[in-house]
């Protein structure tokens, strides 16, 4: 696949407006990342979540599981998801949080852009919780 880059001839006002919108989006992303990091720290310090996760990891390590163990694994997974939701770590809760923060930028950003930014942060949270991600990163806005 090929990419074509064309120069955009913009006026001074248009450049200023584009920079304002990019800055607003980067700010919202950083606010959401800060909130998600706080939620993840609260989750790490939750003793019940740590116990459930340890039991779940022990079941995952087993090669052959009986039906009882499979049903127990599903129960543990639901309990872990409930703990994450209680701490505010779900895609819906991040979208709700950033929606409130995004109201101040309603003239610059649409609700779809704000929601997409929450989705990007949630993908990073998923990598940290379930994948090989280490931590969430902030966006650096450079003019």
PyMOL commands that set and color helices and strands:
alter all, ss='L'
color gray80, all
select helices_A, chain A and resi 12-44+47-61+67-86+91-105+111-130
alter helices_A, ss='H'
color red, helices_A
deselect
rebuild
show_as cartoon
